[in-house]
């Protein structure tokens, strides 16, 4: 396959304890016809555009992001954690056809090393090129504790649901939680 990415990012310091970050990213990935057939795809154009703004003022952090994928395909990375895809907890723009994905987060530092952030994600897509419009939505809170430079943990709890927009039929309706402890070298 062939892929290219155009990205513009900036971080602006507004004051001593205030900054804002901006990102505009366009990705296109074209698969060769043999790979297309193996994945069951009809078109070799996959693209994604994302605009995001994030910031922190004193103890408050926030992020807003919008991602749009191509009507022919949204496969823009082979790894879900790649910068060339937009990822929530249960929702990803990667592989979603004709998707509109909104993400929002708002949080606060409770202590210097303890943060709570509430996250919201909403993706509308023709998920599998079937002509049906799907709506995926997640809401979750995350409590993050950074014990030391290399050791951190978080507790995450929230809801995820997926439904067919035209009929209102729910496909998934989940309440989920996660605890993670990570040591990095």
Secondary structure, 3 states (H helix, E strand, C coil): CEEEEEEEEEEEEEECCEEEEEEEEEEEEECCHHHHHHHCCCCCEEEEEEEEEEEEECCEEEEEEEEEECCCCCCCCCCCCCCCCCECCCCECCCCCCCEEEEEEEEEEEECCEEEEEEEEEEEECCCCCCCCEEEEEEEEEEEEECCCCEEEEEEEEEEEEEECCCCCEEEEEEEEEEEEEECC
